[in-house]
Amino acid sequence: MGIELLVNLSYVAAAVLFIFGLKMLGSPATARKGNLISALGMFIAVVITLLDQSIIDYKWIIAGVVVGGLIGALVARRVEMTGMPEMVALFNGFGGVASLFVGWAALYGFEATTFELIIIVLSILIGGVTFSGSMVAWGKLSERISGKAMVFRGQRIFNILLIIAIIAASVMFTISTGPATSIYLYVVIGLSLLLGIMLVIPIGGADMPVVISLLNSYSGLAACAAGIAINNIILIVAGALVGASGIILTQIMCKAMNRSLSNVLFSGFSAVSAGGSAAKIEGEAKAMTAEDAYYVLEAAASVVIVPGYGMAVAQAQHVVKELQELLEKNGAEVVYAIHPVAGRMPGHMNVLLAEADVSYDLLLEMDAINPRMDTFDVAIVIGANDVVNPAAREMEGSPIYGMPVINVDMARNVFVMKRSMASGFAGIDNPLFFKENTRMLFGDAKEMLGNIIKAFS
């Protein structure tokens, strides 16, 4: 009884640490501490679980911990901030395949009831979908495969037939004798991997932040099912927390894009609504030099900076912070406008700016910045495209029509830093580039910002 009480108390302590850590992850100011607290909770949960299983030989477990720890530490230290979305996709995928293996392993060593077999097949199914879907997301984010929505004739019918086949195979698995060796087990695993691929390939690159958070939720649900399968309370709690937080974040991001989750999942982002066709965007972009930009900024009383994925690619966050400090010394108010889906993963811009020690108080959400956008003398757009595209307000035929965007075109002057006139991840043109108050600064964002800083000095 004493050992059982100690195990349960340890699980309660781990669950409390999970919850507090998750709460602290909600703010960049406390996110690092929250991550450490959650890691401590997981360490306690793993150690207590191992000690509670009366394991005699730990050599394979220790070997796995050492090899996995070394690989994780090496990859985490070498990954660049631009590669963080891909890293998150891989984390989701590995979490899913781990749950698949846990569910699979639960078939051995005892006679499972029908209910337990249903839970096991859910763990295997959700884990397989999460793994293969995350691998496709990783491929799209890393541009190893095309980021465009991949659709083909009869795709929805194929998916429906695939789901029917999965249900049939799952039923046959649960009623078969010797489920651990049943051919239907391998059929379910194979079909679940195929379903994960089919769910993600029709989703365009601009929706990847939503997909990443949704797959994160899937990995939590898979872990929760695996916990039920092996009757481990703390795995159920951890999986439920990850699953719930992931789906909440997904809903928040869908709301920020003014789209339903079903619309994201079941239609390519590039599909134009039948109600109209996108108007052709015509005009001439007006370029300017860093020296010209300096003269405008030197006289500005208020500046809003809108970061995007281009800032991550250029690794320009530290130079942005330096420009911010120069503008503030010159007497200007400087704030940052953060769109919920800017970048390639949830919170991408927040992470980058936190790395550069930008004060969290200066990071304003879209709903806070838009009402006062017309009061800013200059809006500097650094590598953002789709999230500042006024076509979302002005062009009913546009694929992003109705999506809330940061209304930078309403500022008195707009500086857009881009390497070229190429479209963003959504693959659509941006009329912002041709507005009367917009000036383009072509080139590497870090280099361009450095030239403006030199002009200040």
Steps between C-alpha positions, in 0.01 A plus 500: 500500500789737583659459156167548325436819700846634408439427132162674502636804686787522251254488212294779661817709542595437135151595382513824701838583347357431152211739560714779646758455222229517235362816656843663499553409134223749419736795544843554340617649829448170687507247215855378566428442867172329410684266265743402778217444747315277254823309429546445874146364522570259214827390661317417825229313308749290301719411800207403722339295222823306442554434870141384539532228233746274689742510206815293563715588199516869402775474238273546195313784669825675593635447149183651352517800733867565419465461122175697484636771731814544294308519172248744649767725651704504178202579278360763738833683518557491124153597382463861390199712591381478141492122539299503821161435329643189337639392838157537659347293219756225566427512874131452428575211266729321745242546776241339275714201401599448866131471591452258209777276636367523858156392380655220295709382797188496721373201298767276650513349847129490589158410363340828391125559525300638208501846658878487546543393137289797386724735701812335362383533141419868565853555633646329193270684259547851641873441546539384139302795363706742711831349390443493124312832502784665691755362255307657211478828694874482562558449129284798406657728762854404403401532131615146428157457344277766349324722752199533268174318562515162322159397374379251242167402351301273730716580801212538745340176380834325547529637854147385587576151371827506695318585824244223437786254444665611827176451694448155346859393571474631858181301562657184359807559718297529821300183435790290368666229706862573585487876419875541555568289191188592303548615141243770570742663745744568217216610274391759760859625537548530125166671439553742790834607350330550163220701660750735664656569161162553333387741772800732466592503130189701395585773753697792360815646652325808637295274728801319645488685837147365548606151392795502742278587797239244392761224467626597843149439628491163321826396667344580838187299423716207387697516826175515698369188323834325559476589869155342523629195313779437754304638797750779574334799666770759439520417128123552479531838676796616288331392178173669594682827579689499170190401303279765659756782474573406139136510392444831684799653321372361170161666552667831591706493182202405284313796648797724419473386137118532498471139390351187649712200583306292248581757232871475579495120498278431201584766246824615341595853601544595139140417410320816396142533614236446236341833579759697308839500341810675622550833325826556322734718703662772297732782595861598539699433816709794618846409631707705742848483651604451861615863509157621390340281765729652763382855425135398548570300816715777647198732488245240615330530838345152495608178328339157488708199395321200345725191493444196280674185387747706295641638825561145617671404173728805519564448873429872536337507844808637678547776240129585536553542875796727431292717266223512760744635761632766258148615416409519869811705573386730221171551685277270297246254638574149370272196527469165326186367331472121526256303286391166655604302191811696399787267421479124467383397848294642790696767688786500247553878510469514880778244534730688262448837668534349848838362388603859422379616846219714360268595788180298498306821578588631154344201321144595408244261358314575179179606675693750713705656219245531217275765662796738535690413182412831332682686781841353416741699287676189367416130481802279427407161355791258530447187296125479565266461204167318534428636850520861374324444168213752461339266244350329805285814544467634148483210251204266539641250252826462689570163670569688825198732482356542849820397677591758768828667411716775646387817321845646437376677186314743729825635649630828358806330348567131441846352447498141372826306521509210256753323282267521200139554393428128544172397663482365855446145623133514394614556140292814431593855396503787747349837397675663798816522289327738255337737751587870480640507853711184458870490422694180433847433640629207298773276638597304807308638799797475736728685258237764424434566866874518562532771234222703664674465836826621345316806369378576854855485634 
